[in-house]
């Protein structure tokens, strides 16, 4: 029989996910430096990188990648942070993820697929050079 999750742990995780969504880079980095896993996921499999990327926070994405977060870790629906950034049109985040080693062909749909769906030829050219 497993124990119920500690309410304080749930509260901390919720706070850290909110920091990623809001782009609070310094505070988010401090939590990861203090021991919060860089690849922490929520109940939908979204990582801190996914949330920061989807909400357009390039500096938070960069800080998380510098602390060991995986750039291509998909959520429970197979979506990657790069595909999310392409979908949202977050060019700065796209550049940070690519510099951090993100694979444009990873995930379902991939960043390449997403760029094709929305006719973003400049991104397809960028990804083609990878």
C-alpha positions in Angstrom: 0.0 0.0 0.0 1.5 3.3 -1.0 1.4 6.4 1.0 -0.5 9.5 -0.1 1.8 12.2 -1.6 3.1 14.7 1.0 1.0 17.9 0.6 4.1 20.0 1.1 5.9 18.2 -1.8 2.8 18.8 -4.0 2.7 22.5 -3.0 6.4 22.9 -3.8 6.1 21.1 -7.2 3.1 23.3 -8.1 5.1 26.4 -7.2 8.1 25.3 -9.3 5.8 24.5 -12.3 4.3 28.0 -11.9 7.8 29.6 -11.9 8.5 27.8 -15.2 5.2 29.0 -16.8 5.9 32.6 -15.6 9.5 32.6 -16.7 10.9 33.4 -13.2 14.4 32.3 -14.3 16.5 33.2 -11.2 14.1 31.6 -8.7 13.5 28.5 -10.9 17.2 28.0 -11.3 17.7 28.4 -7.5 15.2 25.6 -6.9 16.9 23.3 -9.4 20.3 24.2 -7.9 18.8 23.3 -4.4 17.8 19.8 -5.6 14.5 20.0 -7.6 15.0 17.7 -10.5 15.7 19.6 -13.8 13.4 17.1 -15.6 10.5 17.3 -13.1 7.2 16.4 -14.8 3.6 17.2 -13.9 0.6 14.9 -14.2 0.5 15.4 -18.0 4.2 14.6 -18.4 5.1 18.2 -19.1 8.6 19.1 -18.0 9.7 22.4 -16.6 11.4 23.0 -20.0 8.1 22.3 -21.8 6.2 24.8 -19.7 8.9 27.5 -20.0 9.2 26.9 -23.7 5.4 26.9 -24.4 5.0 30.1 -22.5 7.9 31.8 -24.3 10.5 32.1 -21.7 13.8 31.6 -23.5 16.0 32.5 -20.5 14.2 30.0 -18.3 14.7 27.3 -20.9 18.4 28.1 -21.2 18.8 28.0 -17.4 17.1 24.6 -17.2 19.1 23.2 -20.1 22.3 24.4 -18.4 21.3 22.4 -15.3 20.8 19.2 -17.2 17.2 19.3 -18.3 16.5 17.2 -21.5 15.6 19.4 -24.5 13.6 16.6 -26.2 11.7 15.0 -23.4 8.2 14.5 -24.7 5.0 14.9 -22.6 2.4 12.1 -22.3 1.0 13.1 -25.7 4.4 12.8 -27.4 4.9 16.5 -27.8 8.4 18.0 -27.3 9.3 21.5 -26.1 10.6 22.4 -29.6 7.3 21.5 -31.3 5.5 23.5 -28.6 7.7 26.5 -29.3 7.1 26.2 -33.0 3.4 26.0 -32.5 3.4 29.1 -30.3 5.8 31.0 -32.6 8.4 31.5 -29.9 11.5 32.1 -32.1 13.9 32.9 -29.2 12.9 29.7 -27.4 13.4 27.8 -30.7 16.9 29.1 -31.0 17.8 28.3 -27.3 16.4 24.7 -27.7 18.3 24.1 -30.9 21.5 25.4 -29.3 20.8 23.1 -26.4 20.7 20.1 -28.7 16.9 19.7 -29.4 16.1 17.4 -32.3 13.6 18.9 -34.7 12.4 15.5 -35.8 11.7 14.2 -32.2 8.2 13.8 -30.9 4.7 13.5 -32.4 4.1 15.8 -34.1 7.7 16.8 -34.4 8.9 20.4 -34.7 9.4 19.7 -38.5 5.8 18.4 -38.8 4.5 21.4 -36.8 6.4 23.9 -39.0 5.1 22.2 -42.1 1.5 22.3 -40.8 1.7 26.1 -40.3 3.8 26.8 -43.4 6.8 28.1 -41.5 9.3 27.7 -44.3 12.0 29.7 -42.5 11.9 27.2 -39.7 12.0 24.3 -42.1 15.1 25.8 -43.6 16.6 26.2 -40.1 15.8 22.6 -39.2 17.1 21.4 -42.5 20.6 22.5 -41.5 20.5 20.2 -38.5 
